[in-house]
Amino acid sequence: MRYCFSSWQQLLLVLAPCTSASLLAFSCTQLPAETRPSANAERRLLAQVKADTSGYEIAPPRDLNGIGKYYMGRQIAHVMGHEGSSWLERSGRRQEEGTDVLINALKLKPTDVVADIGAGTGFFSFQLAKKVPQGQVLAVDIQPEMIASLKANRRKFNIMNVRPVLGNTTSPALPADSLDLILIVDAYHEFDHPREMGRAIRRALRPGTGRLALVEYRAEDPNVPIKRIHKMTVEQAQKEMAAIGLELAERVETLPQQHLLFFRRPN
């Protein structure tokens, strides 16, 4: 998706308040004259961006698959829309990604309460549910269409310990101090607000024992056939998790193409 903006200021004004989903509507267009912010509003926005010390930066996209927003030096990628949900359920995914290896590496207990953030159609959620028969899986997504697919699949598979949860771009809508494990597979790099989401995730983990399992394609490996913007390095992941108070507890490199990194919330 390419963006054709007439000026850097216009790019800034469009990107700062928008989610990646809403950005799709602005492709190769200018804002209508009646909706352009005033000069004062532009100055306020510029001042806000310059004063921001949270790790965010608004800048022209280095990669057109990104949204023009950066976090701690990493360009944020576009969210995959529900139109691409068939990719999540593709027949070769188990072998390509070693998903059975991943599920086993989580070392879940039958009573665990787990969240699958960016659950999509529930590819992982329903597998997790079988591992926690006395527990629960909170399947989180920000797209209502994905939530509808999750509910349909729950009826189809008759797996009732999966609860779909509609989150938003700044919060997964999870209860505080309640999760034994949070799983994020190939989705964190698409979060529009990773710092805010990260803080909400940290709050949701049980202090001392709660774990975040972050799965991302290995950026260190040029042979992984995924666009660079959809990969992450261990160094970048550690840096971003440290910024929200999570510590690297374990690194698993047995998956064919992805890092599996476990972070924990200290007491």
N, C-alpha and C positions, 0 to 999 in steps of 0.2 A: 504494500500500500504506500503510495507516494503522497506527499503533502506539498501543495503549491501555494506558498504564502508570499505576500508581496513585501514583507519586511520582517526583520528579526523581532520587532515589537509585537507584530501581529501573531507570530508564532508563540511568543511568550504569553500573550493574553489568552490564546486559545488553549495552550497546554496546561497552564497552571491550575485552572479550576476543574479540568475535565478528567473523567476516567478514560481508560483506553477504549472501552466500548463506545462511549459517546464521541470519541475522536473520529470514529469511522464515518460519521455523518458529515465531517468537514473536508473530506477528501477532495483536493484540487479545487477548492472553492474559497471565496473570501467571505468574511462575516458580512451579513447585510448591514447597510449603512445605519439603519435604525437600532441595531443591537451593538454597535461598536462602543466600547467604554469611552468615557470622557478622558481628556488629557490628565485631569487630576487623578482619576482612577488608575490610569496607566502609571503615573508617577508613584502612587501608593504601592502598586503591585511590584514595580521595579525595586522600590525601597525594601519591601518585604522579602523579595528574593535575595537581595544583597545582604540583608541582615540574618538570613536563615543560617543557623549553625547546626542543623539537624542531620547534615550529610546529603541533603538534596541539592540538585542543581538542574536548572532548566537551560537547555542548550540545543542547537540544531542536531538532529539525529545523525550519529556516525553510521548507523545501520538503519536502513529504511524499514526493517522489521521491528524497530524500537519506537517508543512513544515520544522521544525527545526529552525524557526526564531521566535523571541519573541519580543513583544512590551510592554514596561512598565510591564514586568513580565508575560504577557499573551501570550501563544503560538498561533500562527496564524494557522488557519485550512486550509486544501486544498479547493480550489474552486470546487464547483459542476460543472462538465462539461455539455455541451449541451446534452450529451447522457442521462442525467437524467432529462430532461425537463418535462417528463410526471409526475414527482413528484410534479411539480409546479401546474399542472392542475388536480390533483387527485380529485375525486368526493367528498371526505369527508373533504376537506380542509376548506371550509367555516364554517363548524360546529366545527372542531377541533381547529381552530385558532380564531374563532369569527371574521371573516374578515369584516362582515357588521358592527359590533360594531367598529372595527378599522377605517373603512372609515368614519363613522359618527363622531367619536371622533376627526378627523382632522379639523372639522369645516371650511371647505373650502368655499370661496366665488365664485360666478359664473365667475368672471373675473380673478381669481388667475392663476399665472403661476407656475407650479409644476414640479418637477423632481422626477422620480422614478429610483433610482440608484440600479443596479442589477436587472433590470426589467425582465430579462429572456424572457418568451413568452408573457409577458404583462398581467399577471393575475390581477395585481393591476392597471396597467396603464390605461386599458380600463374602469375600474370602476371609477377611478379618473376623466377620461375625461368627464363622464356623470355629474360629480359634478361641472365642470368648463366649461360650454358650450361656454362662451365668452372668455375663457382663453386657456391655452395650457398645454399639458403634454409632457415633454421631457423624453423619455424612454431610459435610459442609460444602456448599457451593454458592456463588453469588448470582448465578443465572437461574431465574425461575423455570426456564425450560429444562435445565438439568435436574432441578428438584422434582419436576413432573416425571422425568425419566426414572429417577431414583424410586419414586413412589410406585410407578408402574412395575419396575423390576422387583421391588419388594413383594408385591402381590404375586408376580410371576414365579419367583423362587420360594415364596412362602417363608421368608426369613424375617421374623418380626423383631429381632433385636438390633435392627438398623433403623435409626431415626434420622430422616432428612432434616437439615437445618439450613435455612436461607441466611447467609451472612451478607456482609457488604465489603467494600474495598478497604475499610479501616478496621473491621472487626469480624471475627468468625462467629460471634454470638455464642460463645461457650461459657458455661458457669465457671466461676473462679475456684482454684485449688481443687479441681475435681478429676483431672485427666491423668491416667497412668501413662498413656502414650499418645502423642500426636504425630500422625504420618502426613508428610507432604511429598508427593511424587511428581517431579517435573512441573511444578506449578509455582514455587516460591519466586522464581526469576521473573514471573509475570505479574507479581503483586504491584499494583499502582502505588501503594503506601506501605512498603515493607517495614519501616520503622514502627508505624502504628500497629500494623498487623502483628509484628513480632512482639511488641509489648503485650498485646492482648493474648497472644499465645502463651507467653511466659506466665501471665496471671492465671491462665487456665490449668497449667501443670500443677500437680501435687508437689509442694515444696520438698526438696531432698530426694524424692523418688521418681517424680514425673520426668519422662523423657520425650524429646523431640527427635524423630527420625526424619532427616532431610535427605531426599534422594534427588540428585541432579546429574545430568550427563557430564562426563569428565572433560573440562576445558583443556586440561593438560595433554590430552591425547588427540592429536590431529586426525587419527584414523577413525574416531567416532563420527559416523556420517550424519551429524546434526549441525545446523547453522550455529556459528559461534555465539550468537546472542542468546541461544537456548541452552548454553552450557554454563557451568560455574567451576571455578577452581576451589580447592580445599582452603587455600589462603583467603580468598574472598568470602567464602561462607563463614569461616572462623571470625573474620573481622566484623561481619555484619551481625553475627550472633552475639559476639562479645559486647557490641554496642547496646544490646537489649538485656544484658546480664545473664546470658546462657554460656555454659562452659562445654567445650568438647570433651566428651566422656569416652567415646569409642569411634574408631574409623574402620569400616569394613570395605574391602576392595575385591570381593568375590563375585560381584555382578559383572556381566559382560561389558557394559558400556557406561555404567553410572557409579558415582560415589554413593555410599550409604554412610551417613554421618549421624552419630547420636550425640545430642546435646542435652544437658540436664540443668534444671533450675536448682541452684544451691539452697540450703536451708536458710 
